[in-house]
């Protein structure tokens, strides 16, 4: 067992929103094809990920520069992730027994971002799959199935990306669940991820969207 596993299990048990199983093969160290910087650092350019999306195409995250990018960190067995994805309306994915009691991000944005509409041509929504239903590296098929279940449409600027082995790490595990916002200059500005988020999703991250959308 990796030395970091007991810590992760403790963190998971203290959070109602996360899966309590440890990832079976997650690496303590990042593999060779991982981003040079991971996890993303607040106030710095975001790692330029190159991952397959729900349509089977390779997607480069920096291709969305110029828009505000809302990133959600996903463990597919995580009830909170399923709730934020819309499980209350669409049902849970893969037989997960709970939606975490949470509304979909589609409902939270108009409520907490002072009337910002969603979907929105100026917002790219990226769901980054970090762990699949077996707590293993997600595949293109995982991305396709998740997007189909939760009605995520690339034509509406909603992308589901399979993190694959490159992001199947300890650093990724502690980012779930949660959201980050990348500004139009491709800099990480807000971070409400993991069990001890730097920013509060409802009081800080979502209310920041209107001002970020106004920035050039």
VENBEL-V151518 format. One record per residue. N is the residue number from 0. SS is DSSP state (hx for helix, st for strand, lp for the rest). OMEGA is omega in radians with two decimals (none if undefined). D_LAST is the distance of its C-alpha to the last C-alpha in Angstrom with 2 decimals. Layout:
n->[N:N]
ss->[SS:SS]
omega->[OMEGA:OMEGA]
d_last->[D_LAST:D_LAST]
This chain:
n->[0:1:2:3:4:5:6:7:8:9:10:11:12:13:14:15:16:17:18:19:20:21:22:23:24:25:26:27:28:29:30:31:32:33:34:35:36:37:38:39:40:41:42:43:44:45:46:47:48:49:50:51:52:53:54:55:56:57:58:59:60:61:62:63:64:65:66:67:68:69:70:71:72:73:74:75:76:77:78:79:80:81:82:83:84:85:86:87:88:89:90:91:92:93:94:95:96:97:98:99:100:101:102:103:104:105:106:107:108:109:110:111:112:113:114:115:116:117:118:119:120:121:122:123:124:125:126:127:128:129:130:131:132:133:134:135:136:137:138:139:140:141:142:143:144:145:146:147:148:149:150:151:152:153:154:155:156:157:158:159:160:161:162:163:164:165:166:167:168:169:170:171:172:173:174:175:176:177:178:179:180:181:182:183:184:185:186:187:188:189:190:191:192:193:194:195:196:197:198:199:200:201:202:203:204:205:206:207:208:209:210:211:212:213:214:215]
ss->[lp:lp:lp:lp:hx:hx:hx:hx:hx:hx:hx:hx:hx:lp:lp:lp:lp:lp:lp:lp:lp:lp:lp:lp:lp:lp:st:lp:lp:lp:lp:lp:lp:lp:lp:lp:lp:lp:lp:lp:lp:lp:lp:lp:st:lp:lp:lp:lp:st:st:st:st:lp:lp:lp:lp:st:st:st:hx:hx:hx:hx:lp:lp:lp:st:st:st:st:st:st:st:st:lp:lp:lp:hx:hx:hx:hx:hx:hx:hx:lp:hx:hx:hx:hx:lp:lp:lp:lp:lp:lp:lp:lp:lp:lp:lp:lp:lp:lp:hx:hx:hx:hx:hx:hx:hx:hx:lp:lp:lp:lp:lp:lp:lp:lp:lp:lp:st:st:st:st:st:st:st:st:st:lp:lp:lp:lp:lp:lp:lp:lp:hx:hx:hx:hx:hx:hx:hx:hx:hx:hx:hx:lp:lp:lp:hx:hx:hx:lp:st:st:st:st:st:lp:lp:hx:hx:hx:lp:st:hx:hx:hx:hx:lp:lp:lp:lp:st:st:st:st:st:lp:lp:lp:lp:st:st:st:st:st:st:st:lp:lp:lp:lp:lp:lp:lp:hx:hx:hx:hx:hx:hx:hx:hx:hx:hx:hx:hx:hx:hx:lp:lp]
omega->[3.10:-3.11:-3.07:-3.06:3.13:3.11:-3.11:3.12:3.10:3.12:-3.11:-3.10:-3.14:-3.14:-3.12:-2.99:-2.98:3.04:-3.07:3.11:3.06:3.09:-2.98:-3.01:-3.09:-3.07:3.00:3.11:-3.13:3.08:-3.03:-3.08:3.11:3.05:-3.13:3.08:3.05:0.15:3.12:-3.09:-3.13:3.11:-3.13:3.07:-3.10:3.05:-3.09:-3.07:3.06:-2.99:3.12:3.14:-3.04:3.10:-3.10:-3.14:3.00:-3.12:3.08:-3.02:-3.11:3.09:3.12:3.12:-3.05:3.00:2.99:-3.10:3.06:-3.09:3.02:3.09:-2.99:2.77:-2.94:3.10:-3.05:3.13:3.13:3.11:3.12:3.10:3.12:-3.12:3.10:-3.07:3.12:-3.12:-2.99:-3.08:-3.14:-3.14:2.98:3.09:3.07:-2.94:-3.07:3.04:3.13:-3.12:-3.02:3.06:3.13:3.08:3.09:3.10:-3.07:-3.10:3.13:-3.09:-3.02:3.12:3.02:2.99:3.06:-3.14:3.13:0.04:-3.04:-3.11:-3.13:3.11:2.99:3.13:-3.11:2.98:-3.07:3.14:-3.10:3.13:-3.12:-3.06:3.07:-3.09:3.10:-3.14:3.13:3.14:3.06:3.12:3.05:3.14:-3.13:-3.09:3.12:-3.13:3.14:-3.10:-3.05:3.02:3.08:-2.97:3.13:3.12:3.10:3.13:3.10:-3.03:2.98:-3.08:3.10:-3.10:3.11:-3.10:-3.05:-3.09:-3.12:-2.98:3.03:-3.10:3.11:-3.06:-3.09:3.05:-3.05:-0.08:3.03:-3.03:2.99:3.05:3.05:-3.10:-3.06:3.11:3.11:3.09:3.10:-3.07:-3.08:-3.04:3.09:-3.09:2.96:-3.02:3.10:-3.05:3.10:-3.14:3.11:-3.09:-3.00:-3.06:-3.04:-3.00:-3.10:3.09:3.12:-3.05:-3.11:-3.12:3.11:3.12:3.13:-3.12:3.12:none]
d_last->[47.86:44.81:44.84:41.52:42.71:44.52:41.43:39.36:42.15:42.33:38.62:38.91:41.95:40.20:37.35:38.26:35.34:36.04:38.65:41.53:42.61:41.81:40.31:43.35:42.20:39.00:38.89:38.78:37.31:34.55:35.97:35.47:32.86:30.62:27.14:27.57:25.81:26.69:26.04:22.29:21.66:19.45:16.83:17.46:16.29:17.73:20.99:20.65:23.15:25.15:27.00:28.82:27.48:29.57:30.20:31.66:28.94:27.43:23.75:21.49:18.86:16.45:16.64:14.21:11.42:8.18:9.41:10.39:13.96:16.79:19.81:23.30:26.13:29.27:32.94:34.57:37.50:35.42:36.11:32.85:30.88:33.00:32.53:28.73:29.04:31.13:34.71:35.88:35.47:36.00:38.40:38.14:37.90:40.82:43.15:41.22:43.09:40.35:36.87:36.39:36.50:32.73:30.74:28.36:24.66:24.34:26.08:24.47:20.83:21.64:23.96:22.08:18.42:19.41:19.75:17.01:18.85:19.85:19.94:16.44:14.88:11.47:13.54:15.78:18.83:20.93:24.40:25.69:29.48:31.02:34.61:36.54:39.43:41.75:39.31:39.12:36.29:34.71:35.31:33.84:36.41:35.24:31.69:33.15:35.46:32.93:30.47:33.42:34.69:31.48:30.24:27.05:26.06:23.87:23.53:21.66:19.28:21.76:23.19:26.19:26.58:29.93:29.65:33.11:35.21:32.43:30.91:34.27:34.55:35.22:31.64:30.51:33.25:32.12:28.58:30.14:29.41:25.87:22.14:19.16:15.40:13.27:9.52:7.13:8.55:11.91:13.04:15.43:14.49:17.24:20.73:23.36:25.69:29.42:32.24:30.77:27.02:24.95:23.09:24.61:23.40:24.20:23.58:20.51:18.74:18.66:17.98:14.74:13.26:12.35:10.26:8.50:7.95:6.46:3.78:0.00]
